[in-house]
Amino acid sequence: MVNITINGKAMAVKNGTTIMEAATQLGIPIPHLCYLKDINEIGACRMCMVEVEGTDRLVTSCNTGVVEGMAIHTNTPKVREARKTNLRLILSQHNSTCTTCIRSGNCELQRLAHDLNIHYQPYPVKPERSHLEMDVPVIREASKCIKCMRCIQVCDKIQGMHIWDVVGTGSRTTVDVAVGRYLKDSDCTFCGQCVTHCPTGALTARDDTNRVLDALADPEITTVVQVAPAVRVAWAETFQLPAAQATTGHMVSALRQIGFDYIFDTNFTADLTIMEEGSEFVERFTHRDQYSWPMFTSCCPGWVRFLKSQYPQYTANLSTAKSPQQMFGAVAKSYFAEKMGLDPHKVFVVSLMPCTAKKAECELPTMKDACGDPDVDVVLTTREMCRLFRSDCIRPASLKSEEFDSPLGTGTGAAVIFGTTGGVMDAALRSAYYLVTGKNPNPDAFSAVRGDKPWKEAIFHVPGIGNLRVAVVSGLGNTRALMDALAKGDVQYDFVEVMACPGGCAGGGGQPIHEGTEYASYRGDQLWNLDANAAIRFSHENPEIQTLYQEYLGAPLGEKSHHLLHTDHNAWQAHPK
């Protein structure tokens, strides 16, 4: 142990502890912008500087370790003045049009300027000019970049994609797409992790709310909206609602106030995905010599784009099943439109997703099988949905709770766990077991695939087909490690679930932002609890799914199912060559 004092308070901490960590243990906050524990500890912003007795220079607390007898002061006049000077210099290169910035009110730079009582700027403001790429889901606005390097480190260390890099020198130094490319020409998967870790509005998800508002205002258009599992456990964070008011019913009511004609649950097509993907796995497993192994899930578009750009030789291993988002659009513009007597060309499908990569998925040329139009017309992130509520002055907590519409609004416990890592695998195995044996397993029989561990492995025995070797991985850095192990022959699996974002959709790039704090685990626990308390916990027992097959689709993997619900992953490129 090391004995130190911080602001006159004595304490003992473990050797290797940084000054910032020690101060946090004492409940003494130290301001910072660039710091992310174990990811970005480079002291680039210089906001976390403190004074150490016996040292002439101020030191950065995020990466300076404590030593025996160290006396630290976090708020001396010297420290205060240095922090203010550094922040004013940062602001001199920052486009501070806060009133129209998408991050206003949830911006770490803005908050810090308020906290440090900075109300005037002595330095001339010369922000970098921005060229905005609006044809990709992730938007970079250079004039708001503070060069904290968070995006670089998250992309490198967590996702392993190396999309961002430092370019330029001197005062022209900035962060941009590596190797001088446009983002659309890079290997970016559009996972959005750089967006959720950016402390300002320099990186954002493309805002598509105006397209939705235009559709809502058109009397000739029938607007249909679907809500993804992970959205329901995150949306209320924006409004700081207590659990009693953070219900799905309040969210549905708010969407009704916005003006949507029909409001459905993506859980419905998550169950449908399990019927198709689970059947596909059983078909492949019982005819092993006809297929490549392992079979990969295809629900996550960030993962699919990653595989196609980094490991294209495994494209045939992907399940051909569309994601729940795309299945919903296909069903809405075929079965639902026919059932309600609607012109499918005038049905406008909006997806509310925790994910930025979903914006790219719905624009793929292969996602148009229902009536020649896109299955899904627009994807809005959880953050965009909440901005719609605010813009219409809707206070969800004050509204009466409402239910999803029918017949595409019923989901099971197996469906809701699609929003967290391990959930797709767990749900698929439940129904695969039934499809093989004709009997339901214990719904918690596959709990070994649950939890926060980034790479999980398990072996399950299914009577009639034998042992299944499965793996679950989240985060693209972990995914790369798994794929490399597969390529080397170090591991062998039958079925693999991959989610691009750490923790799965619960930690998606479109979820509410909390100043670098991760909420994926907390949200995931909520989804597992919803499953545990669900009346129905097997996708094949969803009564509306059964009706859909009886009335329209026929059977999983049938001709109509194949046309509407499956896709050809080879029919598009990850990015132009």
C-alpha positions in Angstrom: 0.0 0.0 0.0 1.0 3.6 -0.7 0.3 6.4 1.8 -0.7 9.8 0.3 -2.7 12.9 1.0 -5.1 14.6 -1.4 -6.3 18.1 -0.4 -5.1 17.4 3.1 -7.0 14.0 3.4 -4.7 11.1 4.2 -5.4 7.7 2.5 -3.7 4.4 1.6 -4.1 3.0 -1.9 -2.7 0.1 -3.8 0.6 0.5 -5.6 0.0 1.4 -9.3 -3.1 3.5 -8.5 -3.2 6.8 -10.5 -3.9 10.1 -8.8 -7.3 10.3 -10.5 -8.3 6.9 -9.2 -7.1 7.8 -5.7 -9.1 11.0 -5.8 -12.2 9.2 -7.0 -11.9 6.8 -4.1 -12.0 9.9 -1.8 -15.0 11.3 -3.7 -12.9 14.2 -5.1 -13.8 14.8 -8.7 -11.0 15.8 -11.1 -12.2 17.3 -14.4 -11.2 15.5 -17.7 -12.2 15.3 -21.3 -10.1 12.7 -23.0 -9.8 10.1 -20.2 -11.4 6.6 -20.6 -10.2 4.1 -18.1 -7.9 1.4 -19.6 -8.6 2.8 -23.1 -7.5 6.5 -23.4 -5.1 7.5 -20.6 -2.8 9.8 -22.6 -3.4 13.2 -20.9 -4.1 14.8 -24.2 -6.7 17.4 -22.9 -4.5 18.5 -20.0 -7.7 19.2 -18.0 -6.9 16.7 -15.2 -3.7 18.4 -14.1 -3.0 18.7 -10.4 -0.3 20.1 -8.2 2.1 17.8 -6.3 4.2 19.2 -3.5 7.9 19.3 -4.3 7.2 19.3 -8.1 7.6 22.5 -10.2 5.3 21.4 -13.0 1.7 20.4 -12.8 1.1 16.7 -13.6 -1.8 14.9 -15.4 -3.7 12.9 -12.8 -5.1 10.3 -15.3 -1.7 8.7 -16.0 0.5 9.7 -13.1 0.9 7.0 -10.5 1.0 7.7 -6.8 4.2 7.3 -4.7 4.8 7.0 -1.0 4.3 10.3 0.8 2.9 12.2 -2.2 0.9 15.3 -1.2 -1.6 16.3 -4.0 -3.7 19.4 -4.4 -6.5 19.4 -7.0 -7.7 23.0 -6.8 -4.9 25.4 -6.1 -4.9 28.8 -7.9 -2.2 27.5 -10.2 -4.3 24.4 -11.1 -7.5 26.5 -11.7 -5.7 28.9 -14.0 -4.0 26.2 -16.0 -7.3 24.4 -16.5 -9.1 27.5 -17.6 -6.3 28.4 -20.0 -6.2 24.9 -21.5 -10.0 24.8 -21.9 -10.0 28.3 -23.6 -7.4 27.1 -26.0 -9.5 24.0 -26.8 -12.5 26.2 -27.3 -10.6 28.5 -29.6 -10.5 25.7 -32.2 -14.1 24.5 -31.5 -17.2 25.4 -33.3 -19.2 26.5 -30.3 -22.6 26.8 -32.0 -24.1 25.0 -29.0 -27.7 26.1 -29.6 -28.0 24.0 -32.8 -25.5 21.2 -31.8 -27.1 17.8 -31.5 -25.1 17.2 -28.3 -26.1 20.4 -26.6 -27.1 19.6 -23.0 -25.2 16.3 -23.2 -21.8 17.5 -24.1 -18.8 17.0 -21.9 -17.0 20.1 -23.2 -20.1 22.3 -22.6 -20.5 20.9 -19.1 -16.8 21.5 -18.3 -16.9 25.0 -19.6 -19.9 25.7 -17.3 -18.2 23.9 -14.3 -15.0 26.0 -14.7 -17.0 29.2 -14.9 -15.8 30.1 -18.3 -18.1 32.9 -19.6 -15.8 34.7 -22.0 -13.2 33.7 -24.6 -10.0 35.9 -24.9 -8.7 33.9 -27.8 -9.9 34.2 -31.4 -12.1 31.3 -32.4 -10.9 29.6 -35.6 -12.6 26.3 -36.0 -11.6 23.9 -38.8 -13.9 23.8 -41.8 -16.0 20.7 -42.0 -16.8 18.5 -45.0 -19.8 16.4 -44.0 -20.4 13.0 -45.5 -24.2 12.7 -45.4 -24.4 9.4 -47.3 -23.1 7.3 -44.4 -24.7 6.7 -40.9 -21.8 8.2 -39.0 -21.2 11.9 -39.5 -17.9 13.6 -38.6 -17.8 17.4 -38.1 -14.2 18.4 -37.9 -15.0 21.9 -36.5 -16.2 20.3 -33.3 -13.3 17.9 -32.8 -11.2 18.6 -29.7 -8.5 16.0 -30.6 -9.0 14.0 -27.4 -8.3 10.8 -29.4 -11.1 8.8 -27.8 -12.5 7.7 -31.1 -9.1 6.5 -32.2 -8.5 4.5 -29.0 -12.0 3.0 -28.9 -11.8 2.0 -32.5 -8.3 0.6 -32.2 -8.4 -1.1 -28.7 -12.0 -2.1 -28.4 -13.2 -2.7 -32.0 -9.8 -3.3 -33.6 -10.8 -1.5 -36.8 -8.3 1.4 -37.0 -10.6 3.6 -38.9 -9.6 6.9 -37.3 -6.1 8.5 -37.1 -4.3 11.7 -36.3 -3.6 13.8 -39.4 -1.9 17.1 -40.0 0.8 18.8 -37.9 0.9 21.8 -35.6 -2.2 23.8 -35.4 -3.6 21.8 -38.3 -3.5 18.6 -36.4 -6.9 16.8 -36.3 -8.6 13.4 -36.4 -9.8 12.0 -39.7 -10.4 8.8 -41.5 -7.0 6.9 -41.7 -5.1 6.9 -45.0 -6.9 9.9 -46.4 -10.1 8.0 -47.3 -13.8 9.0 -47.1 -15.6 7.0 -44.4 -17.8 5.3 -47.1 -14.6 3.9 -48.7 -13.1 2.6 -45.5 -13.7 -0.7 -43.6 -15.9 1.1 -41.1 -18.8 -1.1 -39.9 -20.8 1.9 -38.7 -21.0 0.3 -35.2 -21.1 3.9 -33.7 -18.9 3.2 -30.7 -16.8 6.2 -31.7 -20.0 8.3 -31.5 -21.0 7.2 -28.0 -17.5 7.9 -26.7 -17.0 11.2 -28.4 -17.3 14.0 -25.7 -18.6 16.6 -28.2 -20.7 16.7 -31.4 -17.7 15.9 -33.6 -19.0 12.4 -34.2 -22.8 11.8 -34.5 -25.2 9.5 -36.1 -26.9 10.9 -39.2 -30.2 12.5 -38.2 -33.1 11.1 -40.3 -36.0 12.5 -38.3 -37.1 14.9 -41.0 -37.7 12.0 -43.4 -40.0 10.5 -40.8 -41.8 13.8 -40.1 -42.4 14.2 -43.8 -44.0 10.8 -44.0 -46.1 11.4 -41.0 -47.4 14.6 -42.6 -48.4 12.9 -45.8 -52.1 11.8 -45.7 -51.5 9.3 -48.5 -48.9 7.4 -46.4 -49.5 4.7 -43.8 -46.7 5.0 -41.2 -45.7 1.8 -39.4 -43.0 1.9 -36.7 -41.2 -1.0 -35.0 -39.3 -0.8 -31.7 -36.3 -3.0 -31.1 -35.8 -4.9 -27.8 -32.8 -2.9 -26.6 -34.6 0.4 -27.1 -37.2 -0.3 -24.4 -34.5 -0.6 -21.7 -32.7 2.6 -22.6 -35.0 5.3 -24.0 -36.1 6.5 -20.6 -32.6 7.3 -19.5 -32.8 10.4 -21.6 -35.7 11.6 -19.5 -34.3 10.3 -16.2 -37.6 8.5 -15.5 -38.1 6.2 -12.6 -38.9 2.6 -13.4 -42.6 3.0 -12.9 -42.7 5.5 -15.7 -40.0 4.0 -17.9 -42.3 1.4 -19.4 -42.8 0.2 -22.9 -46.4 1.3 -22.6 -45.4 4.9 -22.0 -43.1 4.7 -25.0 -45.9 3.4 -27.2 -48.2 6.1 -26.0 -45.6 8.8 -26.9 -45.1 7.3 -30.4 -48.9 7.4 -30.8 -48.7 11.1 -29.9 -46.1 11.6 -32.6 -48.6 10.4 -35.1 -47.7 6.9 -36.2 -50.6 4.9 -37.6 -49.4 1.5 -36.3 -46.9 0.7 -33.6 -45.4 -2.7 -33.4 -42.8 -4.7 -31.5 -39.6 -5.9 -33.3 -39.8 -8.8 -30.7 -42.4 -10.2 -33.1 -39.9 -10.6 -35.9 -37.2 -11.6 -33.5 -39.3 -14.7 -32.8 -39.8 -15.0 -36.6 -36.0 -14.8 -37.0 -35.6 -17.7 -34.6 -38.1 -19.8 -36.5 -36.1 -19.3 -39.7 -32.6 -19.2 -38.4 -33.2 -22.1 -35.9 -34.7 -24.2 -38.7 -31.8 -23.2 -41.0 -29.3 -24.4 -38.3 -31.1 -27.7 -37.8 -31.1 -28.2 -41.6 -27.4 -27.4 -41.9 -26.5 -29.5 -38.9 -28.4 -32.6 -40.1 -26.7 -32.2 -43.6 -23.3 -31.2 -42.4 -21.4 -32.2 -45.4 -23.3 -29.7 -47.6 -22.3 -26.6 -45.7 -19.4 -24.7 -44.3 -18.9 -24.5 -40.6 -19.6 -22.9 -38.2 -22.9 -21.2 -39.0 -22.8 -17.6 -37.9 -25.8 -15.5 -36.9 -26.7 -12.6 -39.2 -28.8 -10.3 -37.0 -26.1 -7.7 -36.5 -25.3 -5.6 -39.6 -22.1 -4.3 -38.1 -20.8 -7.8 -37.8 -22.0 -8.8 -41.3 -20.1 -5.8 -42.8 -17.1 -6.7 -40.7 -17.0 -10.3 -41.9 -17.5 -9.3 -45.5 -14.6 -6.8 -45.4 -12.2 -8.7 -43.1 -13.0 -12.4 -43.6 -14.9 -12.6 -46.9 -14.0 -16.3 -47.2 -16.5 -17.0 -44.4 -19.5 -15.3 -46.1 -21.1 -18.6 -46.9 -21.1 -19.4 -43.2 -23.6 -16.6 -42.4 -27.2 -17.5 -41.8 -29.2 -16.4 -44.8 -31.9 -15.2 -42.5 -32.5 -11.4 -42.5 -32.3 -9.5 -39.3 -35.5 -9.0 -37.3 -35.5 -5.4 -38.5 -35.6 -6.4 -42.2 -38.0 -9.3 -41.6 -40.4 -6.9 -40.0 -40.3 -4.5 -43.0 -40.8 -7.4 -45.4 -43.8 -8.8 -43.4 -45.3 -5.3 -42.9 -45.3 -4.6 -46.7 -46.7 -8.0 -47.6 -48.7 -9.9 -45.0 -49.8 -6.9 -43.0 -50.5 -4.7 -46.0 -52.6 -7.5 -47.6 -54.4 -8.2 -44.3 -55.3 -4.5 -43.8 -56.1 -3.7 -47.5 -53.2 -1.3 -47.8 -51.1 -0.4 -50.8 -47.7 -1.7 -49.9 -46.0 1.0 -51.9 -47.7 3.5 -49.5 -46.6 1.8 -46.3 -43.7 3.6 -44.8 -41.8 1.5 -42.3 -39.7 3.2 -39.6 -37.4 1.2 -37.3 -36.4 2.5 -33.8 -33.0 0.8 -33.2 -30.2 1.0 -30.7 -27.8 0.8 -33.6 -26.2 3.1 -36.2 -25.3 0.2 -38.5 -29.0 -0.5 -39.0 -29.2 2.7 -41.0 -26.8 1.2 -43.5 -28.5 -2.2 -43.4 -31.8 -0.9 -44.6 -30.1 0.8 -47.6 -28.6 -2.4 -48.9 -29.8 -3.3 -52.4 -30.6 -6.8 -51.2 -33.3 -5.6 -48.7 -36.1 -5.1 -51.2 -37.9 -8.4 -51.5 -41.4 -7.5 -50.3 -42.7 -5.3 -53.1 -39.7 -3.9 -54.8 -39.4 -1.1 -52.3 -37.0 -1.1 -49.4 -38.2 -3.4 -46.6 -37.5 -0.6 -44.1 -37.6 3.0 -45.2 -35.9 4.8 -42.3 -34.0 3.8 -39.2 -33.9 6.1 -36.2 -31.7 5.5 -33.2 -32.9 5.6 -29.6 -31.5 9.1 -29.4 -33.4 10.3 -32.5 -36.6 8.9 -31.0 -36.1 10.8 -27.8 -35.4 14.0 -29.8 -38.7 13.5 -31.6 -40.5 13.4 -28.2 -38.8 16.6 -27.1 -39.4 18.4 -30.3 -43.1 17.7 -30.0 -43.1 18.7 -26.3 -44.2 15.2 -25.4 -43.6 14.1 -21.8 -43.9 10.3 -21.8 -44.4 10.0 -18.1 -47.6 12.1 -18.2 -49.2 9.8 -20.8 -51.5 6.8 -20.2 -49.8 3.5 -21.0 -50.8 1.8 -24.2 -50.1 -1.6 -25.8 -48.5 -2.4 -29.1 -50.8 -3.0 -32.1 -51.6 -6.4 -33.5 -50.9 -8.7 -35.4 -47.2 -7.8 -35.4 -46.9 -6.7 -31.8 -46.6 -9.9 -29.8 -43.2 -11.1 -28.6 -41.8 -13.7 -26.3 -39.1 -13.8 -23.6 -36.8 -15.4 -26.2 -37.3 -12.4 -28.5 -36.6 -9.6 -25.9 -33.1 -11.1 -25.2 -32.0 -10.4 -28.7 -31.0 -7.0 -27.3 -28.1 -8.4 -25.3 -25.0 -10.6 -25.9 -25.9 -14.3 -25.8 -29.6 -13.6 -26.3 -29.8 -14.7 -29.9 -27.9 -17.9 -29.2 -30.0 -18.7 -26.1 -33.3 -18.1 -28.0 -32.2 -20.1 -31.1 -31.1 -23.1 -29.0 -34.5 -23.1 -27.2 -36.4 -23.5 -30.4 -33.8 -25.6 -32.2 -34.1 -28.1 -29.4 -37.9 -28.2 -29.9 -37.6 -28.5 -33.6 -35.4 -31.6 -33.2 -37.1 -33.3 -30.3 -40.6 -32.0 -30.4 -40.2 -31.1 -26.7 -39.4 -27.8 -25.0 -36.2 -27.7 -23.0 -35.9 -25.9 -19.7 -35.9 -22.2 -20.9 -32.8 -21.7 -18.7 -31.0 -24.8 -20.0 -28.6 -22.7 -22.1 -27.7 -20.1 -19.5 -24.0 -20.8 -20.1 -24.1 -18.4 -23.1 -25.3 -15.5 -20.9 -23.2 -12.9 -19.0 -20.8 -10.1 -19.8 -17.8 -12.3 -20.7 -16.8 -11.0 -24.2 -16.1 -14.5 -25.6 -18.1 -17.4 -24.2 -18.0 -21.1 -25.2 -20.3 -24.0 -24.3 -21.3 -27.5 -25.4 -24.9 -28.6 -25.2 -26.4 -32.0 -25.9 -29.5 -32.2 -28.0 -31.1 -35.6 -28.2 -31.3 -36.8 -31.8 -28.4 -34.8 -33.2 -25.7 -34.9 -30.5 -23.4 -32.3 -29.0 -23.5 -28.7 -30.2 -20.4 -26.6 -29.8 -21.4 -22.9 -29.6 -19.7 -19.6 -29.0 -20.9 -16.1 -28.3 -18.7 -13.0 -28.8 -19.3 -9.3 -28.7 -17.1 -6.4 -29.7 -15.2 -6.5 -32.9 -11.8 -6.7 -31.3 -12.9 -9.9 -29.6 -14.6 -11.1 -32.8 -11.3 -10.7 -34.7 -9.6 -12.8 -32.1 -12.2 -15.5 -32.5 -12.1 -15.4 -36.3 -8.3 -15.7 -36.3 -8.5 -18.7 -33.9 -11.0 -20.3 -36.3 -8.8 -19.7 -39.3 -5.8 -21.3 -37.5 -7.9 -24.3 -36.4 -7.4 -23.5 -32.7 -11.2 -23.7 -32.1 -14.1 -25.5 -33.7 -17.8 -24.5 -33.3 -21.1 -25.4 -34.8 -23.0 -22.2 -34.1 -21.6 -18.7 -33.3 -23.4 -15.6 -32.3 -21.6 -12.3 -33.0 -22.6 -8.7 -31.9 -20.4 -5.8 -33.1 -20.9 -3.7 -30.0 -19.6 -4.7 -26.6 -22.5 -6.2 -24.7 -24.6 -6.5 -27.8 -27.4 -4.1 -28.9 -27.8 -2.9 -25.3 -24.5 -1.1 -25.8 -25.3 -0.1 -29.4 -24.0 3.1 -31.0 -27.5 4.6 -31.1 -28.2 4.4 -27.4 -28.2 7.3 -24.9 -24.8 8.7 -24.1 -23.5 8.9 -20.6 -20.1 10.7 -20.7 -18.1 7.6 -21.4 -19.9 5.4 -18.8 -21.0 2.0 -20.1 -24.6 1.0 -19.5 -24.7 -2.2 -21.7 -24.4 -4.6 -18.7 -27.2 -2.8 -16.8 -29.5 -2.8 -19.8 -28.7 -6.4 -20.5 -29.7 -7.5 -17.0 -33.1 -5.7 -17.5 -33.6 -7.7 -20.7 -32.8 -11.0 -19.1 -35.3 -10.1 -16.3 -38.0 -9.4 -18.9 -37.3 -12.9 -20.3 -37.5 -14.6 -16.9 -40.8 -13.0 -16.2 -42.4 -13.5 -19.6 -45.6 -15.5 -20.0 -44.1 -17.2 -23.1 -40.4 -17.9 -23.3 -40.2 -19.9 -26.6 -40.3 -18.2 -30.1 -42.2 -21.2 -31.6 -45.0 -20.7 -29.0 -45.7 -17.1 -30.1 -49.4 -17.4 -31.2 -49.1 -14.6 -33.8 -46.1 -16.2 -35.3 -48.0 -19.5 -35.6 -50.9 -17.6 -37.3 -48.5 -15.9 -39.7 -47.2 -19.3 -40.9 -50.7 -20.8 -41.1 -52.2 -17.8 -43.0 -49.4 -16.7 -45.2 -45.8 -18.1 -45.0 -46.6 -21.8 -44.9 -43.5 -23.2 -43.1 -40.0 -22.0 -42.1 -37.6 -22.2 -45.0 -40.5 -22.5 -47.4 -40.7 -20.8 -50.8 -42.5 -17.7 -49.5 -40.4 -17.5 -46.4 -37.2 -17.8 -48.4 -38.3 -15.0 -50.7 -39.3 -12.6 -48.0 -37.2 -13.5 -45.0 -33.8 -14.5 -46.4 -31.1 -12.7 -48.3 -27.9 -13.2 -50.4 -24.9 -11.9 -48.5 -22.8 -12.2 -51.7 -24.9 -9.8 -53.6 -23.4 -6.6 -52.2 -19.9 -5.2 -51.3 -18.9 -4.0 -47.9 -17.5 -0.9 -49.6 -16.5 0.2 -53.1 -13.2 -1.0 -54.3 
